[in-house]
Each structure stands twice: as C-alpha cells, then as structure tokens.
Amino acid sequence: MNFYGLKNCDTCRIAMKELDAAGIAYAYIDVRADGVPAGTLSGWIDQMGADKLVNRRSTTWRNLTEAEKASAEDNAKLLSLLQANPTLIKRPVIEQGAGIYVGWQEYVQSRNF
C-alpha cells in the first residue's frame, strides 16, 4: 500500500497512527518532499476527478489566481497545477492494488487494508 501525504497534515498523522496501531504496512510518500510522478497523478485525475482530488479549502487554493483555479477544470492543466502545487492534493491518498482512496473518512477507515 502507498500512502501519499504531508508530515505536517493532522489528518495524515491520524491515519498513519491508526494504520500503525492496526499493524498495517505502507510506504509513505511525502507529496511535497518526494513529489508524485506525473503518471500516478494522471491516473488519479482519470479515476477520481478534480472534485475528489483537489483540496479547495486549502491555503494553497486560496492563494491561486482565478485563472489557475479555472485550470483545475481541465485535466491536462490540472496535472500541471498539481505538479507545481502538490499541497492542493486532498490527503491522504492511499493506493492499494487498483483502489485509490482520498481522505480519511469513515468509508476509507472501514476498508480492509
């Protein structure tokens, strides 16, 4: 399982703590420090779409220009936007097999990882 997040993200810390307590192994990838490969991001965009993937409540989103925000509606431009601003990605993103889970809501927590 791959766990994409940020070290200073409270939700990511809670999720990692719960996964650790359950004895679930995962590879941690820091989206800011390590980045997310373009192919991986493209797959997320195709499977999840901008609505589920982009954190529109983040400080990063609020600091974007209106033109940059509008580009989030075009998948090709969204890829560039997320590569340039990885903190726009809702966190955590968990990849397990063919499944991609965004956030740490109850439906994600109830998964049998």
N, C-alpha and C positions, 0 to 999 in steps of 0.2 A: 504494500500500500504506500502511495506517495501522499504526503501531507504538505500542502503549499500554504505558507502563512508568513506572519511577521513576528519577530521576537517580542515586540512591544504591544502586540494586539491582545487585549484581555480575552476575547473570545477564543483566540488560538491557544492561549495559555490554559484556559479552562478545558478545551478539547484535548490538548496534549496530556494534561493531568489525568483526565478521565480515561483516555486510551492507555496511558501508562499503568494506572490502577487496575485496569482490566487485563493487563498483560498483553496488549495488542502491539505488535511490532509495526513500525512505519519508518519511512525515510523522510526526514524533514528537509524541506527546501524553502529557504527564505526568499520570497519573491523580490525583495529589494536587493539583497546582497548577492544572491545566486542568479536571479533572473528566471524567466520562464521561456523555454525555447519557442520560437515562432510556430513551429508545427504543433506543439502542445496547445498554445494559445488559440491557434486557428481551429483545432479540434474542439476546444471548449466553446468557442464562439458558435461553431456549427451546431453543437449538441445542446448548448444551454441558451444561447442568445444573449443579447446585451441586457435585457431586463433582469435576468437572474445573475449575471456575471459582474455588472458594473455597480459599484457602491456609490450611489448618487447622494448619500448623506455624508460622505467624507469631506474633509477639509480640502483634499486634492481636487475633488469635483467642483467644490465651490470656488476654487481659485482658477479654474479653467475659463477661457474666453467663451463667449456664446458660440463662436464658430467651432471651437474644439468640442463643446458639448453636443452640437449638432452632428459632428462627425461620428459620434457614438452610434448613430442610427444606420451607418453604412459599415458592413462587416469588414471590408478591406481597410477602411480608415480606422475602424475600431481596433484592429490588430496593431496598427502603428501607435495609436493612442495608448493602448495598454502596455506596449513595449516601452514607450517613453515614460509612462506613469504607472508602474506596477502596483502602486498603492491604491489604484482605482479598483482593483480586483476585490470582490467580496471575499471574505475569509472566514474560515479556511476553505480551501478547495481540496477535496480528498478524491484521489483516483484509486479505485480498486477494480482490477480487471477492466471490463468495459464500462463500469459505472463511474460517474462523476457526481460528486455531491458538493454543494456550495452552502457554506454556513454551518452552524452547529445547532440547528433547531431540533425539535423532538423527533421529526421523521428521519433525520440523519443519525441522531443518537441511538435510535431503535434498530438501526441496521445491524446485521450480524457480521461485523468485521471479523 
